[in-house]
Amino acid sequence: MTICEVIGLARLYTAEGKKNRIGPKVRELRRARGLSQEQMAAQLQLMGMDSERGVVKRIENGTRFVTDLELCLLADYFQVSVRELLGRE
C-alpha cells in the first residue's frame, strides 16, 4: 500500500508515468469514427474546448493533463460516460 492510498491522496501520474488515463480510449474512439486528430480538434473547438491537433495528440499519448471540464466535454463528444473514458466500465 502506498502512502497516497493510506492518506487518500490521488497520484498525479499513472504507474506508467502518463498524465492521464483516457488517452488510449480517446484514440480508440477517434479512430473508430474515422477522424484525424485535426478533424477532432476542430470539432472540439466548436464545442468550446481550446484545442488543436497537438492537444489531441498529447491527450492520446498521455503527455497532457485533462481537466474535469475537458473530461466531461470529451465524454459528451464521444457520447460515452466519463467512467467509460476512464476505463472504469
C-alpha positions as MATLAB code, in Angstrom:
seq = 'MTICEVIGLARLYTAEGKKNRIGPKVRELRRARGLSQEQMAAQLQLMGMDSERGVVKRIENGTRFVTDLELCLLADYFQVSVRELLGRE';
ca = [
       0.000    0.000    0.000;
       1.375    3.413   -0.969;
       1.343    6.463    1.275;
      -1.161    8.030   -1.137;
      -3.542    5.147   -0.573;
      -3.054    5.384    3.198;
      -3.855    9.090    3.423;
      -6.275    9.161    0.482;
      -4.292   11.333   -1.932;
      -4.500   10.813   -5.658;
      -1.373   10.312   -7.732;
      -0.766   12.876  -10.425;
       0.671   10.301  -12.825;
      -0.267    6.757  -13.752;
       2.047    3.905  -12.851;
       3.407    4.192  -16.405;
       4.202    7.890  -15.901;
       1.286    9.141  -18.012;
      -0.548   12.369  -17.171;
      -4.000   10.992  -17.969;
      -5.794    7.644  -18.150;
      -8.063    8.414  -21.081;
      -5.532    8.671  -23.910;
      -5.852    5.129  -25.279;
      -9.661    5.282  -25.154;
      -9.739    8.683  -26.869;
      -7.518    7.307  -29.650;
      -9.715    4.204  -29.994;
     -12.940    6.235  -30.183;
     -11.449    8.786  -32.606;
     -10.184    6.073  -34.947;
     -13.484    4.169  -34.757;
     -15.169    7.317  -36.074;
     -12.620    7.675  -38.881;
     -11.422   11.067  -37.676;
      -7.976   12.570  -37.924;
      -6.560   14.397  -34.923;
      -7.024   17.649  -36.843;
     -10.694   16.929  -37.542;
     -11.343   16.022  -33.933;
      -9.561   19.159  -32.688;
     -11.660   21.349  -34.998;
     -14.885   19.755  -33.756;
     -13.832   20.146  -30.122;
     -13.096   23.826  -30.763;
     -16.672   24.254  -31.978;
     -17.818   22.751  -28.664;
     -15.747   25.285  -26.732;
     -12.551   23.392  -25.965;
      -9.272   25.194  -26.588;
      -7.919   22.530  -28.866;
      -5.591   21.924  -31.773;
      -4.060   18.815  -33.310;
      -1.190   18.914  -30.835;
      -3.602   18.857  -27.904;
      -5.367   15.739  -29.186;
      -2.006   14.078  -29.807;
      -0.784   14.892  -26.291;
      -4.003   13.625  -24.714;
      -3.764   10.384  -26.684;
      -0.090    9.950  -25.774;
      -0.746   10.709  -22.114;
       1.607   13.687  -22.027;
      -1.104   16.235  -21.180;
      -3.280   16.546  -18.113;
      -7.030   16.617  -18.828;
      -9.220   18.861  -16.685;
     -12.536   17.701  -15.291;
     -14.311   20.082  -17.675;
     -12.438   18.642  -20.650;
     -13.195   15.112  -19.460;
     -16.924   15.897  -19.445;
     -16.709   17.585  -22.845;
     -14.871   14.589  -24.340;
     -17.457   12.198  -22.901;
     -20.235   14.298  -24.463;
     -18.338   14.492  -27.755;
     -17.976   10.711  -27.987;
     -21.398   10.082  -26.412;
     -19.928    7.825  -23.745;
     -19.809    8.041  -19.977;
     -16.912    9.567  -18.098;
     -16.493    6.155  -16.457;
     -16.006    4.575  -19.875;
     -13.380    7.161  -20.847;
     -11.574    6.431  -17.581;
     -11.679    2.687  -18.249;
     -13.963    2.017  -15.290;
     -16.708    0.240  -17.270;
];
